Amino acid sequence: MKEAISRETPHQQQSRYGHVLNNRPRRPILRGEVMATHPVNCEKAQQHKCLCSNCGGLEHGWPYRIRLAYAPTREEREVVRKQAERKWAAKSNGREGKRPTFPMKEAAVDTSIADLIDWLADTTRITDLVQAIGNALTQDVMEALQGELGTVGLDTFKKTSVNHFWCELLASLACTLDTFRSWNDRIAEHLSLVMVASDCRNHIADETVKFAVRAVLTAIPMAVPLPVTGKVEDLLWPTRTLAILMCKAPERHEAVSRCCLDPIAAGTDKLVKAAIAKTTKERLVQALPLDWLPATRASLFD
């Protein structure tokens, strides 16, 4: 029998996936409080090559960027933006009409992330959802995996998942939600098939991949309750945003660029129209592969 995820109560979900949600009471998490416990150089990594086995990629980048969005002043956000602008100026200089280099691609992505952080600072409803989903992954999903794999098995998993497993899962979830447009029993089946076939699984066993998918699909609706109708709009945009903020190199990750960066940069919904500046869109289109950002490219001619 297929899992009717959207109809299960929290108690039923906990019974089915006993490792996913533990029984201890949780205190409320405050705005800007992300449950990251790993080295700060992973959170603030500026190079697009992080291999942090402490978190396996799950806590890369996004906790620091969310804190920036919640910061009461723009001061530190401006530092991030100026770094991105200097990098673009240096790496794009003299490249007009030439094949973009990877440093140039990185710089284009960095400016898009600076734009996203500023947008999140002005759109706290979405920022709250991004934080809630991210914390659900770092707490409940990792606890689920530890219960399933044990401490040694989890450490091995983290070393294997470090190359885009988690951002691939989020990006694939976003594309799946965009296709089905509702939270229903097909989500788990489809997403499991996608992740088992993905290169980003990096030799992780099929059953472990499927367990991670189930754990994510259990934890997220507990953190971000869906309306009774099962419509996913409130979940779709924060999932896309988290995938971008978490990915160490969206310019090398087609799923994150296609499923997340493209619809946000293109402003395909009025909610995200102001998320990415036109200048940044032009940089992204100039730097990234032609077929990764079709909606963004088209939006420049609207």
The 8 nearest C-alpha neighbors of each residue, nearest first, counted from 0:
[[1, 2, 3, 184, 188, 185, 4, 187],
 [2, 0, 184, 3, 185, 188, 4, 187],
 [1, 3, 184, 4, 0, 187, 185, 183],
 [4, 2, 184, 6, 5, 183, 1, 7],
 [3, 5, 2, 6, 7, 184, 183, 182],
 [4, 6, 3, 183, 7, 182, 229, 184],
 [7, 5, 4, 3, 8, 183, 227, 2],
 [8, 6, 4, 11, 5, 12, 9, 3],
 [7, 9, 11, 10, 12, 6, 5, 13],
 [10, 8, 12, 11, 13, 7, 221, 14],
 [9, 11, 13, 8, 12, 14, 7, 15],
 [12, 10, 14, 8, 13, 9, 7, 15],
 [13, 11, 9, 15, 14, 10, 16, 7],
 [12, 14, 17, 10, 16, 11, 15, 20],
 [15, 13, 11, 17, 12, 16, 10, 9],
 [14, 16, 12, 13, 17, 11, 10, 18],
 [17, 15, 13, 19, 18, 14, 12, 214],
 [16, 18, 13, 14, 19, 15, 20, 21],
 [17, 19, 143, 16, 146, 20, 21, 142],
 [20, 18, 143, 16, 17, 139, 214, 140],
 [21, 19, 13, 18, 139, 17, 22, 143],
 [20, 22, 23, 19, 18, 17, 139, 13],
 [23, 21, 24, 20, 13, 25, 17, 18],
 [22, 24, 21, 25, 20, 26, 139, 19],
 [25, 23, 22, 26, 21, 27, 20, 28],
 [26, 24, 27, 23, 28, 22, 21, 20],
 [25, 27, 28, 24, 29, 23, 32, 34],
 [28, 26, 29, 25, 30, 24, 32, 131],
 [29, 27, 32, 26, 30, 33, 25, 131],
 [30, 28, 32, 31, 27, 33, 26, 127],
 [31, 29, 32, 28, 127, 69, 130, 33],
 [30, 32, 66, 69, 33, 29, 65, 130],
 [33, 31, 29, 30, 28, 34, 66, 130],
 [34, 32, 35, 62, 31, 134, 130, 133],
 [33, 35, 134, 36, 32, 137, 138, 62],
 [36, 34, 33, 37, 58, 62, 137, 134],
 [37, 35, 34, 38, 39, 54, 58, 53],
 [36, 38, 35, 53, 39, 54, 41, 58],
 [39, 37, 40, 41, 36, 42, 53, 51],
 [38, 40, 42, 41, 43, 37, 44, 63],
 [39, 41, 43, 44, 38, 42, 45, 37],
 [42, 40, 44, 39, 43, 59, 38, 60],
 [43, 41, 60, 39, 59, 40, 63, 44],
 [42, 44, 40, 41, 60, 39, 45, 63],
 [45, 43, 41, 40, 46, 42, 60, 49],
 [46, 44, 43, 47, 40, 48, 41, 49],
 [45, 47, 48, 44, 49, 247, 248, 105],
 [46, 48, 248, 247, 49, 45, 105, 44],
 [47, 49, 46, 50, 247, 248, 44, 45],
 [48, 50, 51, 47, 247, 41, 46, 44],
 [51, 49, 161, 52, 48, 162, 56, 55],
 [52, 50, 53, 55, 49, 54, 56, 41],
 [51, 53, 55, 158, 54, 157, 50, 161],
 [54, 52, 51, 55, 37, 157, 38, 154],
 [53, 55, 56, 52, 57, 58, 51, 157],
 [56, 54, 157, 161, 52, 160, 57, 51],
 [57, 55, 161, 59, 54, 58, 51, 165],
 [56, 58, 54, 55, 59, 165, 137, 245],
 [59, 57, 56, 54, 60, 35, 61, 42],
 [58, 60, 42, 245, 56, 41, 57, 61],
 [61, 59, 42, 245, 43, 62, 63, 244],
 [60, 62, 244, 64, 245, 63, 59, 65],
 [63, 61, 65, 64, 33, 60, 42, 66],
 [64, 62, 66, 65, 61, 42, 60, 67],
 [65, 63, 61, 67, 66, 62, 68, 60],
 [64, 66, 68, 62, 67, 63, 61, 69],
 [65, 67, 31, 63, 69, 64, 68, 70],
 [66, 68, 64, 70, 65, 69, 76, 63],
 [67, 69, 120, 65, 66, 116, 70, 119],
 [68, 70, 66, 67, 31, 120, 71, 65],
 [69, 71, 67, 72, 68, 66, 73, 120],
 [72, 70, 69, 73, 68, 67, 120, 74],
 [73, 71, 70, 74, 75, 76, 69, 67],
 [74, 72, 76, 75, 77, 71, 70, 67],
 [73, 75, 77, 76, 72, 78, 70, 71],
 [76, 74, 78, 77, 73, 79, 67, 72],
 [77, 75, 73, 79, 78, 74, 67, 80],
 [76, 78, 80, 75, 74, 79, 73, 81],
 [77, 79, 75, 81, 76, 80, 82, 74],
 [80, 78, 76, 82, 77, 81, 83, 113],
 [81, 79, 77, 83, 113, 82, 78, 84],
 [80, 82, 84, 78, 83, 79, 77, 85],
 [83, 81, 85, 79, 80, 84, 86, 78],
 [82, 84, 80, 86, 110, 81, 109, 85],
 [83, 85, 81, 87, 86, 82, 80, 88],
 [86, 84, 88, 82, 87, 83, 81, 89],
 [85, 87, 83, 89, 84, 88, 106, 90],
 [86, 88, 106, 84, 90, 89, 85, 91],
 [89, 87, 85, 86, 91, 90, 92, 84],
 [88, 90, 86, 87, 92, 91, 85, 103],
 [89, 91, 103, 87, 92, 88, 86, 102],
 [92, 90, 94, 103, 87, 88, 89, 93],
 [91, 93, 94, 89, 90, 88, 95, 87],
 [92, 94, 95, 91, 97, 90, 96, 89],
 [95, 93, 97, 91, 92, 96, 99, 98],
 [96, 94, 97, 93, 91, 92, 98, 99],
 [97, 95, 94, 98, 99, 93, 285, 91],
 [98, 96, 94, 95, 99, 93, 100, 285],
 [97, 99, 100, 96, 94, 286, 95, 285],
 [100, 98, 286, 103, 97, 101, 104, 94],
 [99, 101, 103, 102, 104, 98, 286, 90],
 [100, 102, 104, 103, 105, 99, 250, 286],
 [103, 101, 105, 104, 100, 90, 106, 99],
 [102, 104, 90, 106, 100, 101, 105, 91],
 [105, 103, 101, 286, 107, 106, 102, 250],
 [104, 106, 102, 108, 103, 107, 109, 101],
 [105, 107, 87, 109, 103, 108, 104, 86],
 [108, 106, 104, 110, 283, 109, 105, 282],
 [107, 109, 111, 105, 106, 110, 112, 104],
 [110, 108, 106, 112, 111, 83, 107, 105],
 [109, 111, 113, 83, 107, 112, 108, 114],
 [112, 110, 114, 108, 109, 113, 279, 115],
 [111, 113, 115, 109, 114, 110, 116, 108],
 [114, 112, 110, 116, 80, 111, 115, 109],
 [113, 115, 111, 117, 112, 116, 275, 118],
 [116, 114, 112, 118, 113, 117, 274, 119],
 [115, 117, 119, 113, 118, 68, 114, 112],
 [116, 118, 120, 114, 119, 115, 113, 68],
 [119, 117, 115, 121, 274, 120, 116, 122],
 [118, 120, 122, 116, 121, 117, 126, 68],
 [119, 121, 68, 117, 118, 122, 69, 123],
 [120, 122, 118, 119, 123, 117, 68, 116],
 [123, 121, 119, 124, 120, 125, 118, 126],
 [122, 124, 126, 125, 127, 119, 121, 120],
 [123, 125, 127, 126, 122, 128, 119, 129],
 [124, 126, 128, 123, 127, 122, 237, 129],
 [127, 125, 123, 129, 128, 124, 119, 130],
 [126, 128, 130, 124, 125, 129, 123, 131],
 [129, 127, 131, 125, 130, 126, 237, 132],
 [130, 128, 237, 126, 132, 131, 127, 241],
 [129, 131, 133, 127, 128, 132, 134, 126],
 [132, 130, 128, 134, 129, 133, 222, 135],
 [133, 131, 135, 129, 134, 130, 219, 128],
 [134, 132, 130, 136, 135, 131, 129, 137],
 [133, 135, 137, 131, 136, 132, 34, 138],
 [136, 134, 132, 138, 139, 133, 137, 218],
 [135, 137, 140, 133, 134, 138, 139, 132],
 [138, 136, 134, 135, 141, 140, 133, 139],
 [137, 139, 135, 136, 141, 140, 134, 142],
 [140, 138, 142, 135, 141, 19, 136, 20],
 [139, 141, 136, 143, 142, 214, 138, 19],
 [140, 142, 144, 143, 139, 138, 137, 145],
 [143, 141, 145, 139, 140, 144, 138, 146],
 [144, 142, 19, 18, 140, 146, 141, 145],
 [143, 145, 147, 141, 146, 142, 148, 140],
 [144, 146, 149, 142, 148, 147, 143, 153],
 [145, 147, 143, 144, 18, 149, 148, 142],
 [146, 148, 144, 145, 149, 143, 18, 210],
 [149, 147, 152, 145, 153, 144, 146, 150],
 [148, 150, 145, 152, 151, 146, 153, 147],
 [151, 149, 153, 152, 145, 154, 148, 146],
 [152, 150, 154, 153, 149, 155, 148, 156],
 [151, 153, 148, 155, 149, 154, 150, 156],
 [154, 152, 156, 150, 155, 151, 148, 145],
 [153, 155, 151, 157, 156, 152, 150, 158],
 [156, 154, 152, 158, 153, 157, 151, 159],
 [155, 157, 153, 159, 154, 158, 160, 152],
 [158, 156, 55, 160, 154, 159, 155, 52],
 [159, 157, 52, 155, 156, 161, 160, 55],
 [158, 160, 156, 157, 161, 201, 155, 203],
 [161, 159, 164, 157, 55, 162, 158, 156],
 [160, 162, 55, 56, 159, 158, 50, 163],
 [163, 161, 160, 164, 199, 56, 159, 50],
 [162, 164, 166, 165, 167, 199, 161, 160],
 [165, 163, 160, 199, 167, 200, 166, 162],
 [166, 164, 168, 167, 163, 57, 169, 56],
 [165, 167, 242, 169, 168, 163, 246, 164],
 [168, 166, 170, 164, 165, 169, 163, 171],
 [167, 169, 165, 171, 166, 170, 172, 164],
 [170, 168, 172, 166, 171, 167, 242, 173],
 [171, 169, 173, 167, 255, 172, 168, 258],
 [170, 172, 174, 168, 173, 169, 167, 175],
 [171, 173, 169, 175, 170, 174, 168, 176],
 [174, 172, 170, 176, 171, 175, 235, 177],
 [175, 173, 177, 171, 258, 172, 176, 178],
 [176, 174, 172, 178, 177, 173, 171, 179],
 [177, 175, 173, 179, 180, 178, 174, 172],
 [176, 178, 174, 180, 175, 179, 173, 235],
 [177, 179, 175, 176, 180, 174, 181, 173],
 [178, 180, 176, 181, 177, 175, 182, 186],
 [181, 179, 177, 176, 178, 231, 230, 182],
 [182, 180, 230, 229, 231, 179, 183, 176],
 [183, 181, 229, 5, 231, 230, 186, 180],
 [182, 184, 185, 5, 181, 186, 4, 3],
 [183, 185, 3, 2, 186, 4, 1, 187],
 [186, 184, 188, 183, 187, 189, 1, 182],
 [185, 187, 189, 184, 188, 190, 183, 182],
 [188, 186, 190, 189, 185, 191, 184, 213],
 [187, 189, 191, 185, 186, 190, 192, 184],
 [188, 190, 192, 186, 191, 187, 185, 193],
 [189, 191, 193, 187, 192, 188, 186, 194],
 [192, 190, 194, 188, 209, 193, 189, 187],
 [193, 191, 189, 195, 190, 194, 196, 188],
 [192, 194, 190, 196, 191, 195, 197, 189],
 [193, 195, 197, 191, 196, 192, 190, 168],
 [194, 196, 192, 197, 193, 205, 191, 208],
 [195, 197, 193, 194, 192, 198, 200, 191],
 [198, 196, 194, 199, 195, 200, 193, 167],
 [197, 199, 200, 201, 196, 194, 195, 202],
 [200, 198, 164, 201, 197, 163, 162, 167],
 [199, 201, 203, 198, 202, 164, 197, 194],
 [200, 202, 199, 203, 198, 159, 160, 162],
 [203, 201, 200, 204, 159, 198, 199, 205],
 [202, 204, 200, 201, 205, 208, 207, 159],
 [205, 203, 207, 206, 202, 208, 200, 195],
 [206, 204, 208, 207, 195, 209, 203, 202],
 [205, 207, 209, 208, 204, 210, 203, 211],
 [206, 208, 210, 204, 209, 205, 211, 203],
 [209, 207, 205, 211, 206, 210, 212, 204],
 [208, 210, 212, 206, 207, 211, 191, 205],
 [209, 211, 207, 213, 212, 208, 206, 214],
 [212, 210, 214, 208, 209, 213, 207, 215],
 [211, 213, 209, 215, 210, 214, 216, 191],
 [214, 212, 216, 210, 215, 211, 217, 209],
 [213, 215, 211, 217, 212, 216, 140, 19],
 [216, 214, 218, 212, 217, 213, 219, 140],
 [217, 215, 213, 214, 218, 219, 212, 220],
 [218, 216, 214, 215, 219, 213, 220, 12],
 [217, 219, 215, 221, 216, 220, 135, 214],
 [218, 220, 222, 221, 216, 132, 217, 223],
 [221, 219, 224, 223, 222, 218, 217, 225],
 [220, 222, 218, 219, 223, 224, 217, 9],
 [221, 223, 219, 220, 131, 132, 224, 135],
 [224, 222, 220, 221, 219, 225, 128, 131],
 [225, 223, 220, 221, 222, 226, 219, 234],
 [224, 226, 229, 220, 223, 227, 231, 230],
 [227, 225, 228, 229, 230, 224, 231, 233],
 [226, 228, 229, 225, 230, 5, 6, 224],
 [229, 227, 226, 230, 225, 181, 182, 231],
 [228, 230, 182, 181, 227, 226, 225, 231],
 [231, 229, 181, 228, 232, 180, 182, 226],
 [230, 232, 234, 181, 233, 235, 180, 229],
 [231, 233, 235, 234, 230, 236, 180, 181],
 [234, 232, 231, 235, 236, 237, 225, 230],
 [235, 233, 231, 232, 237, 236, 238, 223],
 [234, 236, 232, 238, 237, 233, 173, 231],
 [237, 235, 239, 238, 234, 240, 233, 232],
 [236, 238, 240, 129, 239, 235, 234, 125],
 [239, 237, 241, 235, 236, 240, 234, 242],
 [240, 238, 259, 236, 242, 237, 241, 173],
 [239, 241, 237, 243, 238, 242, 236, 244],
 [240, 242, 244, 238, 243, 239, 129, 245],
 [241, 243, 166, 245, 239, 240, 244, 169],
 [244, 242, 240, 246, 241, 245, 255, 239],
 [243, 245, 61, 241, 242, 246, 60, 240],
 [246, 244, 61, 242, 59, 60, 243, 241],
 [247, 245, 243, 248, 166, 244, 249, 242],
 [246, 248, 47, 245, 249, 49, 48, 59],
 [247, 249, 47, 250, 251, 246, 252, 105],
 [250, 248, 252, 251, 246, 256, 255, 247],
 [249, 251, 248, 252, 104, 105, 287, 108],
 [252, 250, 249, 248, 253, 256, 101, 104],
 [253, 251, 249, 255, 250, 254, 256, 248],
 [252, 254, 256, 255, 257, 251, 291, 249],
 [255, 253, 257, 256, 258, 252, 170, 167],
 [256, 254, 259, 170, 258, 253, 257, 252],
 [255, 257, 260, 253, 254, 259, 261, 258],
 [258, 256, 291, 254, 261, 255, 259, 253],
 [257, 259, 255, 174, 254, 170, 256, 173],
 [260, 258, 239, 255, 261, 256, 257, 262],
 [259, 261, 256, 263, 262, 264, 257, 255],
 [260, 262, 292, 264, 257, 263, 259, 295],
 [263, 261, 265, 267, 264, 260, 259, 266],
 [262, 264, 266, 260, 265, 261, 271, 259],
 [265, 263, 261, 275, 266, 262, 295, 260],
 [266, 264, 295, 262, 263, 267, 294, 298],
 [267, 265, 272, 271, 263, 268, 264, 262],
 [266, 268, 265, 262, 263, 269, 272, 271],
 [269, 267, 270, 266, 271, 272, 263, 262],
 [268, 270, 272, 271, 266, 267, 273, 274],
 [269, 271, 268, 272, 273, 266, 274, 267],
 [272, 270, 274, 266, 273, 269, 268, 263],
 [273, 271, 266, 269, 274, 270, 268, 267],
 [272, 274, 271, 275, 276, 118, 266, 270],
 [275, 273, 271, 118, 272, 115, 114, 276],
 [274, 276, 264, 114, 273, 111, 279, 115],
 [277, 275, 279, 278, 280, 274, 273, 114],
 [276, 278, 280, 279, 281, 275, 299, 264],
 [279, 277, 281, 280, 276, 282, 275, 283],
 [278, 280, 282, 276, 281, 277, 111, 283],
 [281, 279, 277, 283, 282, 278, 284, 276],
 [280, 282, 278, 284, 279, 283, 285, 277],
 [283, 281, 285, 279, 280, 284, 107, 286],
 [284, 282, 280, 286, 285, 107, 281, 287],
 [283, 285, 281, 282, 286, 287, 296, 280],
 [286, 284, 282, 283, 281, 287, 99, 288],
 [285, 287, 104, 283, 99, 284, 282, 103],
 [286, 288, 283, 284, 104, 285, 289, 250],
 [289, 287, 291, 290, 286, 292, 284, 285],
 [290, 288, 291, 287, 292, 284, 293, 296],
 [289, 291, 288, 292, 293, 257, 287, 296],
 [290, 292, 257, 288, 289, 256, 293, 253],
 [291, 293, 261, 295, 294, 290, 257, 296],
 [294, 292, 296, 295, 290, 291, 297, 289],
 [295, 293, 297, 296, 265, 292, 298, 261],
 [296, 294, 265, 298, 292, 297, 293, 261],
 [295, 297, 293, 294, 298, 299, 284, 292],
 [296, 298, 294, 295, 299, 300, 293, 301],
 [299, 297, 295, 301, 300, 296, 265, 294],
 [300, 298, 297, 296, 301, 295, 277, 281],
 [299, 301, 298, 297, 296, 295, 294, 265],
 [300, 298, 299, 297, 296, 295, 265, 294]]
